[in-house]
Amino acid sequence: MLIGHIAVSILTHRVLGTKMVPTLIGGLFPDMVDKTLCQVLHVTPNGRMWAHTLVSLTASTSLIRLFAGKEMARAWGLGYAGHFLADSPGTLPLGYPFRSYTFTQSPGFHEILQRFFEQRDKVALEIVLLGVALLAVAQPRSPRRNSVG
């Protein structure tokens, strides 16, 4: 859920040296779009649909590159890809709309939250992951040394 996606975005920023804000927004974007379309506007049956595709990743990253530059696009794209990685235990419609998927009706927002809090092991894992990410960001970066052989 949200905690895990934030943690993965922070770790992506720290480990890969991306800009924090576009990495974080890219990491949250698929759910901001798809969960809103499903849970709030009720126009799609599932919270993993249009923005959880390679088409959306590619198109949005290309637009960021065009309007904000290469560095911002790299951060956005890696944040977005990290979202897919965090969602990977479940089904992702990466090939949609070019590949057929069965989109089951997502439960309501209240039911999703209830399920989340009933799965204490997943909540604990996400909180630990966020703690590790925050500790990693709090640590000063050590300067890289070039070794001459």
CNS distance restraints for C-alpha pairs under 8 A (distance, minus, plus):
assign (resid   1 and name CA) (resid   5 and name CA) 6.38 0.50 0.50
assign (resid   1 and name CA) (resid 126 and name CA) 7.98 0.50 0.50
assign (resid   2 and name CA) (resid   6 and name CA) 6.18 0.50 0.50
assign (resid   2 and name CA) (resid  28 and name CA) 7.68 0.50 0.50
assign (resid   3 and name CA) (resid   7 and name CA) 6.23 0.50 0.50
assign (resid   3 and name CA) (resid 126 and name CA) 5.87 0.50 0.50
assign (resid   3 and name CA) (resid 127 and name CA) 6.81 0.50 0.50
assign (resid   3 and name CA) (resid 130 and name CA) 6.72 0.50 0.50
assign (resid   4 and name CA) (resid   8 and name CA) 6.12 0.50 0.50
assign (resid   4 and name CA) (resid  86 and name CA) 7.15 0.50 0.50
assign (resid   4 and name CA) (resid 126 and name CA) 4.89 0.50 0.50
assign (resid   4 and name CA) (resid 127 and name CA) 7.51 0.50 0.50
assign (resid   4 and name CA) (resid 129 and name CA) 6.85 0.50 0.50
assign (resid   4 and name CA) (resid 130 and name CA) 6.70 0.50 0.50
assign (resid   5 and name CA) (resid   9 and name CA) 6.13 0.50 0.50
assign (resid   5 and name CA) (resid  27 and name CA) 6.22 0.50 0.50
assign (resid   5 and name CA) (resid  28 and name CA) 6.51 0.50 0.50
assign (resid   5 and name CA) (resid  82 and name CA) 7.74 0.50 0.50
assign (resid   5 and name CA) (resid  83 and name CA) 6.01 0.50 0.50
assign (resid   5 and name CA) (resid  86 and name CA) 6.63 0.50 0.50
assign (resid   6 and name CA) (resid  10 and name CA) 6.20 0.50 0.50
assign (resid   6 and name CA) (resid  24 and name CA) 6.57 0.50 0.50
assign (resid   6 and name CA) (resid  27 and name CA) 7.14 0.50 0.50
assign (resid   6 and name CA) (resid  28 and name CA) 7.34 0.50 0.50
assign (resid   6 and name CA) (resid 130 and name CA) 7.22 0.50 0.50
assign (resid   7 and name CA) (resid  11 and name CA) 6.17 0.50 0.50
assign (resid   7 and name CA) (resid 126 and name CA) 7.65 0.50 0.50
assign (resid   7 and name CA) (resid 129 and name CA) 6.02 0.50 0.50
assign (resid   7 and name CA) (resid 130 and name CA) 4.48 0.50 0.50
assign (resid   7 and name CA) (resid 131 and name CA) 7.94 0.50 0.50
assign (resid   7 and name CA) (resid 133 and name CA) 5.60 0.50 0.50
assign (resid   7 and name CA) (resid 134 and name CA) 7.78 0.50 0.50
assign (resid   8 and name CA) (resid  12 and name CA) 6.03 0.50 0.50
assign (resid   8 and name CA) (resid  27 and name CA) 7.74 0.50 0.50
assign (resid   8 and name CA) (resid  79 and name CA) 7.93 0.50 0.50
assign (resid   8 and name CA) (resid  82 and name CA) 6.27 0.50 0.50
assign (resid   8 and name CA) (resid  83 and name CA) 7.37 0.50 0.50
assign (resid   8 and name CA) (resid  86 and name CA) 7.24 0.50 0.50
assign (resid   8 and name CA) (resid 129 and name CA) 7.91 0.50 0.50
assign (resid   8 and name CA) (resid 130 and name CA) 7.87 0.50 0.50
assign (resid   8 and name CA) (resid 133 and name CA) 7.55 0.50 0.50
assign (resid   9 and name CA) (resid  13 and name CA) 6.20 0.50 0.50
assign (resid   9 and name CA) (resid  20 and name CA) 7.85 0.50 0.50
assign (resid   9 and name CA) (resid  23 and name CA) 5.86 0.50 0.50
assign (resid   9 and name CA) (resid  24 and name CA) 5.10 0.50 0.50
assign (resid   9 and name CA) (resid  27 and name CA) 5.70 0.50 0.50
assign (resid   9 and name CA) (resid  79 and name CA) 5.55 0.50 0.50
assign (resid   9 and name CA) (resid  82 and name CA) 6.66 0.50 0.50
assign (resid   9 and name CA) (resid  83 and name CA) 7.76 0.50 0.50
assign (resid  10 and name CA) (resid  14 and name CA) 6.21 0.50 0.50
assign (resid  10 and name CA) (resid  20 and name CA) 7.02 0.50 0.50
assign (resid  10 and name CA) (resid  23 and name CA) 7.74 0.50 0.50
assign (resid  10 and name CA) (resid  24 and name CA) 6.90 0.50 0.50
assign (resid  10 and name CA) (resid 133 and name CA) 5.86 0.50 0.50
assign (resid  10 and name CA) (resid 134 and name CA) 7.37 0.50 0.50
assign (resid  10 and name CA) (resid 137 and name CA) 7.48 0.50 0.50
assign (resid  11 and name CA) (resid  15 and name CA) 5.82 0.50 0.50
assign (resid  11 and name CA) (resid 133 and name CA) 5.33 0.50 0.50
assign (resid  11 and name CA) (resid 136 and name CA) 7.44 0.50 0.50
assign (resid  11 and name CA) (resid 137 and name CA) 7.82 0.50 0.50
assign (resid  12 and name CA) (resid  16 and name CA) 5.51 0.50 0.50
assign (resid  12 and name CA) (resid  17 and name CA) 7.30 0.50 0.50
assign (resid  12 and name CA) (resid  18 and name CA) 7.02 0.50 0.50
assign (resid  12 and name CA) (resid  23 and name CA) 7.40 0.50 0.50
assign (resid  12 and name CA) (resid  78 and name CA) 7.24 0.50 0.50
assign (resid  12 and name CA) (resid  79 and name CA) 6.78 0.50 0.50
assign (resid  12 and name CA) (resid  82 and name CA) 7.34 0.50 0.50
assign (resid  13 and name CA) (resid  17 and name CA) 5.11 0.50 0.50
assign (resid  13 and name CA) (resid  18 and name CA) 4.59 0.50 0.50
assign (resid  13 and name CA) (resid  19 and name CA) 6.22 0.50 0.50
assign (resid  13 and name CA) (resid  20 and name CA) 5.54 0.50 0.50
assign (resid  13 and name CA) (resid  23 and name CA) 6.53 0.50 0.50
assign (resid  13 and name CA) (resid  75 and name CA) 7.71 0.50 0.50
assign (resid  14 and name CA) (resid  18 and name CA) 7.17 0.50 0.50
assign (resid  14 and name CA) (resid 136 and name CA) 6.99 0.50 0.50
assign (resid  14 and name CA) (resid 137 and name CA) 6.14 0.50 0.50
assign (resid  18 and name CA) (resid  23 and name CA) 6.71 0.50 0.50
assign (resid  18 and name CA) (resid  71 and name CA) 7.73 0.50 0.50
assign (resid  18 and name CA) (resid  74 and name CA) 7.32 0.50 0.50
assign (resid  18 and name CA) (resid  75 and name CA) 5.00 0.50 0.50
assign (resid  19 and name CA) (resid  23 and name CA) 6.21 0.50 0.50
assign (resid  19 and name CA) (resid  71 and name CA) 7.78 0.50 0.50
assign (resid  19 and name CA) (resid  72 and name CA) 7.05 0.50 0.50
assign (resid  19 and name CA) (resid  75 and name CA) 5.80 0.50 0.50
assign (resid  20 and name CA) (resid  24 and name CA) 6.01 0.50 0.50
assign (resid  20 and name CA) (resid  75 and name CA) 7.61 0.50 0.50
assign (resid  21 and name CA) (resid  25 and name CA) 6.11 0.50 0.50
assign (resid  22 and name CA) (resid  26 and name CA) 5.77 0.50 0.50
assign (resid  22 and name CA) (resid  72 and name CA) 6.33 0.50 0.50
assign (resid  22 and name CA) (resid  73 and name CA) 7.95 0.50 0.50
assign (resid  22 and name CA) (resid  75 and name CA) 5.62 0.50 0.50
assign (resid  22 and name CA) (resid  76 and name CA) 4.93 0.50 0.50
assign (resid  22 and name CA) (resid  79 and name CA) 7.40 0.50 0.50
assign (resid  23 and name CA) (resid  27 and name CA) 5.98 0.50 0.50
assign (resid  23 and name CA) (resid  75 and name CA) 4.71 0.50 0.50
assign (resid  23 and name CA) (resid  76 and name CA) 4.81 0.50 0.50
assign (resid  23 and name CA) (resid  77 and name CA) 7.50 0.50 0.50
assign (resid  23 and name CA) (resid  78 and name CA) 6.62 0.50 0.50
assign (resid  23 and name CA) (resid  79 and name CA) 4.29 0.50 0.50
assign (resid  23 and name CA) (resid  80 and name CA) 7.38 0.50 0.50
assign (resid  24 and name CA) (resid  28 and name CA) 6.30 0.50 0.50
assign (resid  24 and name CA) (resid  76 and name CA) 7.71 0.50 0.50
assign (resid  24 and name CA) (resid  79 and name CA) 6.11 0.50 0.50
assign (resid  25 and name CA) (resid  29 and name CA) 5.77 0.50 0.50
assign (resid  25 and name CA) (resid  76 and name CA) 7.10 0.50 0.50
assign (resid  25 and name CA) (resid  79 and name CA) 7.33 0.50 0.50
assign (resid  26 and name CA) (resid  30 and name CA) 7.64 0.50 0.50
assign (resid  26 and name CA) (resid  75 and name CA) 7.63 0.50 0.50
assign (resid  26 and name CA) (resid  76 and name CA) 4.60 0.50 0.50
assign (resid  26 and name CA) (resid  77 and name CA) 6.58 0.50 0.50
assign (resid  26 and name CA) (resid  78 and name CA) 7.58 0.50 0.50
assign (resid  26 and name CA) (resid  79 and name CA) 4.74 0.50 0.50
assign (resid  26 and name CA) (resid  80 and name CA) 4.55 0.50 0.50
assign (resid  26 and name CA) (resid  83 and name CA) 7.96 0.50 0.50
assign (resid  27 and name CA) (resid  76 and name CA) 7.44 0.50 0.50
assign (resid  27 and name CA) (resid  78 and name CA) 7.86 0.50 0.50
assign (resid  27 and name CA) (resid  79 and name CA) 4.21 0.50 0.50
assign (resid  27 and name CA) (resid  80 and name CA) 4.48 0.50 0.50
assign (resid  27 and name CA) (resid  81 and name CA) 7.31 0.50 0.50
assign (resid  27 and name CA) (resid  82 and name CA) 6.24 0.50 0.50
assign (resid  27 and name CA) (resid  83 and name CA) 4.99 0.50 0.50
assign (resid  28 and name CA) (resid  32 and name CA) 6.19 0.50 0.50
assign (resid  28 and name CA) (resid  79 and name CA) 7.93 0.50 0.50
assign (resid  28 and name CA) (resid  80 and name CA) 7.33 0.50 0.50
assign (resid  28 and name CA) (resid  83 and name CA) 6.97 0.50 0.50
assign (resid  29 and name CA) (resid  33 and name CA) 6.17 0.50 0.50
assign (resid  29 and name CA) (resid  51 and name CA) 7.62 0.50 0.50
assign (resid  29 and name CA) (resid  80 and name CA) 7.16 0.50 0.50
assign (resid  30 and name CA) (resid  34 and name CA) 6.02 0.50 0.50
assign (resid  30 and name CA) (resid  48 and name CA) 7.83 0.50 0.50
assign (resid  30 and name CA) (resid  51 and name CA) 4.69 0.50 0.50
assign (resid  30 and name CA) (resid  52 and name CA) 5.64 0.50 0.50
assign (resid  30 and name CA) (resid  80 and name CA) 7.35 0.50 0.50
assign (resid  30 and name CA) (resid  83 and name CA) 7.52 0.50 0.50
assign (resid  31 and name CA) (resid  35 and name CA) 5.13 0.50 0.50
assign (resid  31 and name CA) (resid  36 and name CA) 7.48 0.50 0.50
assign (resid  31 and name CA) (resid  47 and name CA) 7.15 0.50 0.50
assign (resid  31 and name CA) (resid  48 and name CA) 7.44 0.50 0.50
assign (resid  31 and name CA) (resid  51 and name CA) 7.45 0.50 0.50
assign (resid  32 and name CA) (resid  36 and name CA) 5.93 0.50 0.50
assign (resid  33 and name CA) (resid  37 and name CA) 6.19 0.50 0.50
assign (resid  33 and name CA) (resid  50 and name CA) 7.98 0.50 0.50
assign (resid  33 and name CA) (resid  51 and name CA) 6.27 0.50 0.50
assign (resid  34 and name CA) (resid  38 and name CA) 6.11 0.50 0.50
assign (resid  34 and name CA) (resid  44 and name CA) 8.00 0.50 0.50
assign (resid  34 and name CA) (resid  46 and name CA) 7.52 0.50 0.50
assign (resid  34 and name CA) (resid  47 and name CA) 4.89 0.50 0.50
assign (resid  34 and name CA) (resid  48 and name CA) 5.77 0.50 0.50
assign (resid  34 and name CA) (resid  49 and name CA) 6.08 0.50 0.50
assign (resid  34 and name CA) (resid  50 and name CA) 6.51 0.50 0.50
assign (resid  34 and name CA) (resid  51 and name CA) 5.95 0.50 0.50
assign (resid  34 and name CA) (resid  52 and name CA) 7.60 0.50 0.50
assign (resid  35 and name CA) (resid  39 and name CA) 5.42 0.50 0.50
assign (resid  35 and name CA) (resid  40 and name CA) 7.24 0.50 0.50
assign (resid  35 and name CA) (resid  46 and name CA) 7.76 0.50 0.50
assign (resid  35 and name CA) (resid  47 and name CA) 4.59 0.50 0.50
assign (resid  35 and name CA) (resid  48 and name CA) 7.32 0.50 0.50
assign (resid  36 and name CA) (resid  40 and name CA) 4.91 0.50 0.50
assign (resid  36 and name CA) (resid  41 and name CA) 6.17 0.50 0.50
assign (resid  36 and name CA) (resid  42 and name CA) 7.97 0.50 0.50
assign (resid  36 and name CA) (resid  47 and name CA) 7.83 0.50 0.50
assign (resid  37 and name CA) (resid  41 and name CA) 5.02 0.50 0.50
assign (resid  37 and name CA) (resid  42 and name CA) 5.83 0.50 0.50
assign (resid  37 and name CA) (resid  43 and name CA) 5.56 0.50 0.50
assign (resid  37 and name CA) (resid  44 and name CA) 5.83 0.50 0.50
assign (resid  37 and name CA) (resid  47 and name CA) 7.39 0.50 0.50
assign (resid  38 and name CA) (resid  42 and name CA) 4.61 0.50 0.50
assign (resid  38 and name CA) (resid  43 and name CA) 5.84 0.50 0.50
assign (resid  38 and name CA) (resid  44 and name CA) 4.86 0.50 0.50
assign (resid  38 and name CA) (resid  45 and name CA) 5.92 0.50 0.50
assign (resid  38 and name CA) (resid  46 and name CA) 5.71 0.50 0.50
assign (resid  38 and name CA) (resid  47 and name CA) 5.40 0.50 0.50
assign (resid  38 and name CA) (resid 106 and name CA) 7.64 0.50 0.50
assign (resid  39 and name CA) (resid  47 and name CA) 7.24 0.50 0.50
assign (resid  39 and name CA) (resid 108 and name CA) 6.39 0.50 0.50
assign (resid  39 and name CA) (resid 109 and name CA) 6.17 0.50 0.50
assign (resid  44 and name CA) (resid  49 and name CA) 7.73 0.50 0.50
assign (resid  45 and name CA) (resid 103 and name CA) 6.57 0.50 0.50
assign (resid  45 and name CA) (resid 104 and name CA) 6.56 0.50 0.50
assign (resid  45 and name CA) (resid 105 and name CA) 4.82 0.50 0.50
assign (resid  45 and name CA) (resid 106 and name CA) 6.18 0.50 0.50
assign (resid  46 and name CA) (resid 103 and name CA) 6.04 0.50 0.50
assign (resid  46 and name CA) (resid 104 and name CA) 6.28 0.50 0.50
assign (resid  46 and name CA) (resid 105 and name CA) 5.52 0.50 0.50
assign (resid  46 and name CA) (resid 106 and name CA) 4.90 0.50 0.50
assign (resid  47 and name CA) (resid 106 and name CA) 6.46 0.50 0.50
assign (resid  48 and name CA) (resid  52 and name CA) 5.58 0.50 0.50
assign (resid  48 and name CA) (resid  92 and name CA) 6.74 0.50 0.50
assign (resid  48 and name CA) (resid  93 and name CA) 7.23 0.50 0.50
assign (resid  49 and name CA) (resid  53 and name CA) 7.12 0.50 0.50
assign (resid  49 and name CA) (resid  92 and name CA) 7.93 0.50 0.50
assign (resid  49 and name CA) (resid  93 and name CA) 6.45 0.50 0.50
assign (resid  49 and name CA) (resid  96 and name CA) 7.82 0.50 0.50
assign (resid  49 and name CA) (resid 103 and name CA) 7.85 0.50 0.50
assign (resid  50 and name CA) (resid  56 and name CA) 6.88 0.50 0.50
assign (resid  50 and name CA) (resid  96 and name CA) 7.46 0.50 0.50
assign (resid  51 and name CA) (resid  56 and name CA) 5.34 0.50 0.50
assign (resid  51 and name CA) (resid  57 and name CA) 7.31 0.50 0.50
assign (resid  52 and name CA) (resid  56 and name CA) 6.98 0.50 0.50
assign (resid  52 and name CA) (resid  57 and name CA) 7.71 0.50 0.50
assign (resid  52 and name CA) (resid  84 and name CA) 7.32 0.50 0.50
assign (resid  52 and name CA) (resid  92 and name CA) 6.45 0.50 0.50
assign (resid  52 and name CA) (resid  93 and name CA) 6.29 0.50 0.50
assign (resid  52 and name CA) (resid  94 and name CA) 6.21 0.50 0.50
assign (resid  53 and name CA) (resid  57 and name CA) 6.40 0.50 0.50
assign (resid  53 and name CA) (resid  92 and name CA) 7.47 0.50 0.50
assign (resid  53 and name CA) (resid  93 and name CA) 5.76 0.50 0.50
assign (resid  53 and name CA) (resid  94 and name CA) 4.00 0.50 0.50
assign (resid  53 and name CA) (resid  95 and name CA) 6.06 0.50 0.50
assign (resid  53 and name CA) (resid  96 and name CA) 6.00 0.50 0.50
assign (resid  54 and name CA) (resid  58 and name CA) 5.94 0.50 0.50
assign (resid  54 and name CA) (resid  94 and name CA) 5.18 0.50 0.50
assign (resid  54 and name CA) (resid  95 and name CA) 6.37 0.50 0.50
assign (resid  54 and name CA) (resid  96 and name CA) 7.83 0.50 0.50
assign (resid  55 and name CA) (resid  59 and name CA) 5.94 0.50 0.50
assign (resid  55 and name CA) (resid  94 and name CA) 7.79 0.50 0.50
assign (resid  55 and name CA) (resid  95 and name CA) 7.59 0.50 0.50
assign (resid  55 and name CA) (resid  96 and name CA) 7.66 0.50 0.50
assign (resid  56 and name CA) (resid  60 and name CA) 5.83 0.50 0.50
assign (resid  57 and name CA) (resid  61 and name CA) 6.00 0.50 0.50
assign (resid  57 and name CA) (resid  77 and name CA) 6.84 0.50 0.50
assign (resid  57 and name CA) (resid  80 and name CA) 6.72 0.50 0.50
assign (resid  57 and name CA) (resid  81 and name CA) 7.69 0.50 0.50
assign (resid  58 and name CA) (resid  62 and name CA) 6.01 0.50 0.50
assign (resid  58 and name CA) (resid  77 and name CA) 7.97 0.50 0.50
assign (resid  59 and name CA) (resid  63 and name CA) 6.25 0.50 0.50
assign (resid  60 and name CA) (resid  64 and name CA) 6.19 0.50 0.50
assign (resid  61 and name CA) (resid  65 and name CA) 6.12 0.50 0.50
assign (resid  61 and name CA) (resid  73 and name CA) 5.41 0.50 0.50
assign (resid  61 and name CA) (resid  74 and name CA) 7.72 0.50 0.50
assign (resid  61 and name CA) (resid  76 and name CA) 6.48 0.50 0.50
assign (resid  61 and name CA) (resid  77 and name CA) 5.57 0.50 0.50
assign (resid  62 and name CA) (resid  66 and name CA) 6.15 0.50 0.50
assign (resid  62 and name CA) (resid  73 and name CA) 7.17 0.50 0.50
assign (resid  63 and name CA) (resid  67 and name CA) 6.17 0.50 0.50
assign (resid  64 and name CA) (resid  68 and name CA) 5.30 0.50 0.50
assign (resid  64 and name CA) (resid  69 and name CA) 6.68 0.50 0.50
assign (resid  64 and name CA) (resid  72 and name CA) 6.79 0.50 0.50
assign (resid  64 and name CA) (resid  73 and name CA) 5.15 0.50 0.50
assign (resid  64 and name CA) (resid  76 and name CA) 7.64 0.50 0.50
assign (resid  65 and name CA) (resid  69 and name CA) 4.46 0.50 0.50
assign (resid  65 and name CA) (resid  70 and name CA) 5.19 0.50 0.50
assign (resid  65 and name CA) (resid  71 and name CA) 7.90 0.50 0.50
assign (resid  65 and name CA) (resid  72 and name CA) 6.83 0.50 0.50
assign (resid  65 and name CA) (resid  73 and name CA) 4.77 0.50 0.50
assign (resid  68 and name CA) (resid  72 and name CA) 6.05 0.50 0.50
assign (resid  68 and name CA) (resid  73 and name CA) 7.14 0.50 0.50
assign (resid  69 and name CA) (resid  73 and name CA) 6.23 0.50 0.50
assign (resid  70 and name CA) (resid  74 and name CA) 6.07 0.50 0.50
assign (resid  71 and name CA) (resid  75 and name CA) 6.34 0.50 0.50
assign (resid  72 and name CA) (resid  76 and name CA) 6.09 0.50 0.50
assign (resid  73 and name CA) (resid  77 and name CA) 5.87 0.50 0.50
assign (resid  74 and name CA) (resid  78 and name CA) 6.05 0.50 0.50
assign (resid  75 and name CA) (resid  79 and name CA) 6.05 0.50 0.50
assign (resid  76 and name CA) (resid  80 and name CA) 6.05 0.50 0.50
assign (resid  77 and name CA) (resid  81 and name CA) 6.04 0.50 0.50
assign (resid  78 and name CA) (resid  82 and name CA) 6.01 0.50 0.50
assign (resid  79 and name CA) (resid  83 and name CA) 6.43 0.50 0.50
assign (resid  80 and name CA) (resid  84 and name CA) 6.73 0.50 0.50
assign (resid  81 and name CA) (resid  85 and name CA) 6.35 0.50 0.50
assign (resid  82 and name CA) (resid  86 and name CA) 6.19 0.50 0.50
assign (resid  83 and name CA) (resid  87 and name CA) 6.21 0.50 0.50
assign (resid  84 and name CA) (resid  88 and name CA) 5.88 0.50 0.50
assign (resid  84 and name CA) (resid  92 and name CA) 7.70 0.50 0.50
assign (resid  87 and name CA) (resid  91 and name CA) 7.85 0.50 0.50
assign (resid  87 and name CA) (resid  92 and name CA) 7.42 0.50 0.50
assign (resid  88 and name CA) (resid  92 and name CA) 6.90 0.50 0.50
assign (resid  93 and name CA) (resid 101 and name CA) 6.61 0.50 0.50
assign (resid  95 and name CA) (resid  99 and name CA) 5.16 0.50 0.50
assign (resid  95 and name CA) (resid 100 and name CA) 7.95 0.50 0.50
assign (resid  96 and name CA) (resid 100 and name CA) 6.57 0.50 0.50
assign (resid  96 and name CA) (resid 101 and name CA) 7.19 0.50 0.50
assign (resid 107 and name CA) (resid 111 and name CA) 6.02 0.50 0.50
assign (resid 107 and name CA) (resid 112 and name CA) 6.36 0.50 0.50
assign (resid 108 and name CA) (resid 112 and name CA) 6.27 0.50 0.50
assign (resid 109 and name CA) (resid 113 and name CA) 6.29 0.50 0.50
assign (resid 110 and name CA) (resid 114 and name CA) 6.17 0.50 0.50
assign (resid 111 and name CA) (resid 115 and name CA) 6.10 0.50 0.50
assign (resid 112 and name CA) (resid 116 and name CA) 6.15 0.50 0.50
assign (resid 113 and name CA) (resid 117 and name CA) 6.30 0.50 0.50
assign (resid 114 and name CA) (resid 118 and name CA) 6.20 0.50 0.50
assign (resid 115 and name CA) (resid 119 and name CA) 6.40 0.50 0.50
assign (resid 116 and name CA) (resid 120 and name CA) 7.57 0.50 0.50
assign (resid 116 and name CA) (resid 122 and name CA) 7.56 0.50 0.50
assign (resid 116 and name CA) (resid 123 and name CA) 7.01 0.50 0.50
assign (resid 117 and name CA) (resid 123 and name CA) 6.82 0.50 0.50
assign (resid 119 and name CA) (resid 123 and name CA) 6.50 0.50 0.50
assign (resid 120 and name CA) (resid 124 and name CA) 5.99 0.50 0.50
assign (resid 121 and name CA) (resid 125 and name CA) 6.11 0.50 0.50
assign (resid 122 and name CA) (resid 126 and name CA) 6.19 0.50 0.50
assign (resid 123 and name CA) (resid 127 and name CA) 6.19 0.50 0.50
assign (resid 124 and name CA) (resid 128 and name CA) 6.08 0.50 0.50
assign (resid 125 and name CA) (resid 129 and name CA) 6.06 0.50 0.50
assign (resid 126 and name CA) (resid 130 and name CA) 6.11 0.50 0.50
assign (resid 127 and name CA) (resid 131 and name CA) 6.15 0.50 0.50
assign (resid 128 and name CA) (resid 132 and name CA) 6.19 0.50 0.50
assign (resid 129 and name CA) (resid 133 and name CA) 6.16 0.50 0.50
assign (resid 130 and name CA) (resid 134 and name CA) 6.12 0.50 0.50
assign (resid 131 and name CA) (resid 135 and name CA) 6.11 0.50 0.50
assign (resid 132 and name CA) (resid 136 and name CA) 6.07 0.50 0.50
assign (resid 133 and name CA) (resid 137 and name CA) 6.31 0.50 0.50
assign (resid 134 and name CA) (resid 138 and name CA) 6.15 0.50 0.50
assign (resid 135 and name CA) (resid 139 and name CA) 6.36 0.50 0.50
